Amino acid sequence: MLKVQGKRSKNDQTMKKLCLLLLFAGAGLCSFTQQKKIIILTEQSQNRIVLVDTDTDEIIWDWRPEESNIKPGHVEWFNAPDDAKSVYSNQYILITASGGGVALIRIADKKAVFYAYAGGNPHSAELLPDGNIVCASSTGNFLTLFKVDSNTVGENTWKKTIPIAFGHNVVWDKKHKLLWSAAMDHIKSFRYNFSCNDPALTLVDSLTIPGTEAHDLFPDFGTSALWLTNPTDVYRFDVNKKTVSSTNLLNNNIKSVSSGPSEFPTIVSQPKEQWWTDEVLDGSGNSVFRQPGLKIYKARWLLVNTFSYGQKDKYRQCVK
């Protein structure tokens, strides 16, 4: 077993990066004295997804479409990446970009095992339990349901759209077997039919929420609630009680919220210029990570999301 401890020499840092990548690859060969705090960033200055080690403020991994298996004619689909979340036991990252693309990236080798074009300014995507993917498009005002088959990517993928206002977010609720999406001033739940041949979503409920232009919707780690943001506030939506409550987090124009175990601060992204920032803050406005020149849109902790997925979830495709 590889161990990294003591003073941080150059060799130690190199070994630490290797250990982290081995862990991502599922090799389980590394041991650390404490749990690592790694943030996933959508970084628009270079149209990339990055992983940051907050202990060292180092970028330890990045993904760029032009350096992946994305076809040259499709690279522009991944301009201005705007959401990234860890899935499949932190072995993959699910991303969307304002250029129109959605992709499932394997961290170990940076391969897009699935990618497609949704259009309409996609702002978030979610895995469904059978491996299919749904994403929300903000200016398109729709959700797009994709049938995931790694042999069929790009413009040849099967897809279906479902109208929704101001589509910015999608979250799967494992316990209730529902897909949640906050749409302008309502939060909607959808039932999934679990059909590989003809996947579909059916509206179950539509509940009024405070304010308008709902933006981020993401699980509050270890609870039955979802963080919910709009241009003026940050709320928690309890999926069991179907109630919305105010929070004491930094609340003005928050693009994303992500929480973790007690030793992890709740982090937010708040634009400094137009829609981006070079800094990740905690809920009180203290700096957690900053690197001048970056254009960060959203920030998420690299943690297993048990609200939506199993603890040891593995990659799958809905192919029959």
Residue pairs with C-beta under 8 A, 6 or more apart in sequence:
1 29
1 30
1 31
2 15
2 18
2 19
2 22
2 29
2 30
2 31
3 30
3 31
3 32
4 12
4 15
4 16
4 19
4 30
4 31
4 32
5 32
5 33
6 12
8 16
8 56
13 56
13 58
16 53
17 60
19 29
19 30
19 32
20 30
20 36
20 38
20 53
20 60
20 61
21 60
21 61
21 107
21 108
22 28
22 29
22 30
23 29
23 30
24 61
24 90
24 91
24 107
24 108
25 91
25 107
25 108
26 89
26 91
26 108
35 261
35 263
36 53
36 55
37 53
37 54
37 55
37 260
37 263
37 264
37 301
38 51
38 52
38 53
38 54
38 60
38 301
38 302
39 51
39 52
39 54
39 258
39 267
39 280
39 288
39 289
39 299
39 300
39 301
39 302
40 49
40 50
40 51
40 84
40 85
40 86
40 93
40 299
40 300
40 301
40 302
41 49
41 50
41 51
41 52
41 84
41 280
41 294
41 296
41 298
41 299
42 49
42 81
42 82
42 83
42 84
42 95
42 296
42 297
42 298
43 49
43 50
43 62
43 81
43 294
43 295
43 296
43 297
44 80
44 81
44 82
44 276
44 295
44 296
44 297
45 293
45 294
45 295
46 64
47 64
47 65
47 78
47 79
47 80
47 81
47 97
48 62
48 63
48 64
48 81
49 62
49 63
49 81
49 84
49 93
49 95
49 105
50 59
50 61
50 62
50 63
51 59
51 60
51 61
51 62
51 302
52 58
52 59
52 60
52 289
53 60
54 288
54 289
57 289
57 290
57 291
59 291
61 107
63 93
63 95
63 105
63 110
65 74
65 75
65 77
65 78
65 101
65 103
65 112
66 72
66 75
67 110
68 105
68 110
68 111
68 112
69 111
69 112
70 77
70 78
70 103
70 112
70 115
71 154
74 101
74 115
74 117
74 154
74 155
76 99
77 97
77 99
77 100
77 101
77 115
77 117
78 95
78 97
78 99
78 101
78 103
79 97
79 98
79 99
80 97
80 98
80 99
80 297
81 95
81 96
81 97
81 98
81 297
82 96
82 97
82 98
82 122
82 123
82 124
82 297
82 298
83 95
83 96
83 122
83 123
83 124
83 125
83 256
83 297
83 298
84 93
84 94
84 95
84 298
84 300
85 93
85 94
85 125
85 218
85 300
85 305
86 92
86 93
86 94
86 300
86 302
86 303
86 304
86 305
87 93
87 94
87 104
87 127
87 305
87 309
87 313
88 127
88 309
88 313
88 314
88 315
89 304
89 309
89 311
89 312
89 313
89 314
90 107
90 302
90 303
90 304
91 106
91 107
91 108
91 315
92 104
92 105
92 106
92 107
92 113
92 315
93 104
93 105
93 107
94 102
94 103
94 104
94 105
94 125
94 126
94 127
94 133
95 101
95 102
95 103
95 104
95 105
95 125
96 102
96 118
96 122
96 123
96 124
96 125
96 135
97 122
98 121
98 122
98 123
100 117
100 118
100 119
100 120
100 121
100 122
101 115
101 116
101 117
101 118
101 122
102 115
102 116
102 117
102 118
102 122
102 125
102 133
102 135
102 144
102 146
103 112
103 114
103 115
103 116
104 112
104 113
104 114
104 115
104 133
104 148
105 111
105 112
105 113
106 112
106 113
106 315
112 153
113 150
113 315
114 133
114 146
114 148
114 149
114 150
114 153
114 157
114 317
115 153
115 154
116 133
116 146
116 153
116 154
116 155
116 157
116 159
117 154
117 155
117 157
118 135
118 137
118 140
118 144
118 146
118 159
119 137
119 140
120 137
120 138
120 139
120 140
120 141
120 142
120 144
120 167
121 137
121 138
121 139
121 140
122 135
122 136
122 137
122 138
122 144
123 136
123 137
123 138
123 167
123 168
123 169
124 135
124 136
124 168
124 169
124 170
124 217
125 133
125 134
125 135
125 136
125 170
126 133
126 134
126 135
126 170
126 171
126 172
126 179
126 308
127 133
127 172
127 308
127 309
128 134
128 172
128 179
128 192
128 199
128 318
129 172
129 174
129 177
129 192
129 194
130 194
130 196
130 199
130 316
130 318
131 148
131 315
131 316
131 317
131 318
132 145
132 146
132 147
132 148
132 196
132 199
132 318
133 145
133 146
133 148
134 143
134 144
134 145
134 146
134 170
134 179
134 201
135 143
135 144
135 146
135 170
136 142
136 143
136 164
136 167
136 168
136 169
136 170
136 181
137 143
137 144
137 167
138 166
138 167
138 168
140 161
140 167
141 163
141 164
141 165
141 166
141 167
142 161
142 162
142 163
142 164
142 167
143 161
143 162
143 164
143 167
143 170
143 181
143 201
144 159
144 160
144 161
144 162
145 159
145 160
145 161
145 162
145 199
145 200
145 201
146 157
146 158
146 159
147 157
147 158
147 159
147 196
147 199
147 318
148 317
148 318
148 319
149 157
149 158
149 317
149 318
149 319
150 317
152 158
160 199
160 200
162 190
162 201
164 181
164 183
164 188
165 183
165 184
165 186
166 183
166 184
166 213
166 214
167 181
167 183
168 182
168 214
168 215
168 216
168 217
169 181
169 182
169 214
169 215
169 216
169 217
169 218
170 179
170 180
170 181
170 217
171 179
171 180
171 181
171 217
171 218
171 219
171 226
171 307
171 308
172 178
172 179
172 180
172 308
172 309
173 179
173 180
173 189
173 239
173 307
173 308
174 306
174 307
174 308
174 309
174 310
175 224
175 239
175 307
176 189
176 239
177 191
177 192
178 189
178 190
178 191
178 204
178 239
179 189
179 190
179 191
179 192
179 201
180 187
180 188
180 189
180 190
180 217
180 226
180 239
181 187
181 188
181 190
181 217
182 188
182 209
182 214
182 215
182 217
182 228
182 237
183 214
184 212
184 213
184 214
185 208
185 209
185 210
185 211
185 212
185 214
186 206
186 207
186 208
186 209
187 206
187 207
187 209
187 214
187 217
187 228
187 237
188 203
188 204
188 205
188 206
188 207
189 203
189 204
189 205
189 206
190 201
190 202
190 203
190 204
191 201
191 202
191 204
192 199
192 200
192 201
193 199
193 200
193 201
193 202
196 318
196 319
196 320
197 320
199 318
205 242
207 242
209 228
209 235
209 237
209 244
210 230
210 233
210 235
210 244
211 230
211 231
211 232
211 233
212 230
213 230
213 231
214 228
214 229
214 230
215 229
215 230
215 231
215 254
215 255
216 227
216 228
216 229
216 254
216 255
216 256
216 257
216 298
217 226
217 227
217 228
217 229
217 237
218 226
218 227
218 256
218 257
218 258
218 300
219 225
219 226
219 227
219 305
219 307
219 308
220 226
220 227
220 236
220 259
221 258
221 259
221 260
221 261
221 264
221 301
221 303
221 305
221 307
222 261
222 306
223 307
224 238
224 239
224 240
224 307
225 236
225 237
225 238
225 239
226 236
226 237
226 239
226 307
227 234
227 235
227 236
227 257
227 258
227 259
228 234
228 235
228 236
228 237
228 244
229 235
229 251
229 254
229 255
229 256
229 257
231 252
231 253
232 251
232 252
232 253
233 246
233 251
234 247
234 249
234 250
234 251
234 254
234 257
234 268
235 244
235 245
235 246
235 247
236 244
236 245
236 247
237 243
237 244
238 244
238 245
247 283
248 283
249 257
249 266
249 268
249 283
249 284
250 268
250 270
250 281
250 283
250 284
250 285
252 270
253 270
253 271
254 268
254 269
254 270
255 268
255 269
255 270
255 271
255 275
255 297
255 298
256 268
256 269
256 297
256 298
256 299
256 300
257 266
257 267
257 268
257 283
258 266
258 267
258 268
258 299
258 300
258 301
259 266
259 267
259 301
260 266
260 301
260 303
261 303
264 301
264 303
265 282
265 283
265 286
265 288
266 282
266 283
267 280
267 281
267 282
267 283
267 288
267 299
267 301
268 280
268 281
268 282
268 283
268 299
269 277
269 280
269 281
269 296
269 297
269 298
269 299
270 277
270 281
271 277
272 278
272 279
275 297
276 295
276 296
276 297
277 294
277 295
277 296
278 290
278 291
278 292
278 293
278 294
278 295
278 296
279 287
279 289
279 290
279 296
280 287
280 288
280 289
280 290
280 296
280 299
281 287
281 288
282 288
289 299
304 311
304 313
